[in-house]
Amino acid sequence: MAVVSSVLLPNPSRQGLARLAVFRQELMGCFTHRPDALFELADAVPAAGPVLSLPHLSLDPLHRRGHGSVYAALAKGQINTGTLRDLLARQLDQRPAVFAINVSC
């Protein structure tokens, strides 16, 4: 959430926190199968920093599930990519575009 909040909330305020809450609720709506596990994984990835393996994400305090749920979320979770695309595109209208690309293997 640290990365998400720094992108969405450069200056935290009551209005900014409300906007973040709406974003997080809409993000949760993008996950159509195993939404809770995918949402906690989305919270843990930016907050955890470098991790050695997927089960290490389950050690992050934002990921309250067991290490097996990381694999289950990735194997069986489903994301409505159209809804996610639209949600992210709406964020671009309000500030300059910032893209993160992972080029590791």
Helices and strands as residue ranges (DSSP letters): H 2-8, H 14-30, E 31-33, H 35-48, H 54-57, H 67-76, E 78-79, H 81-92
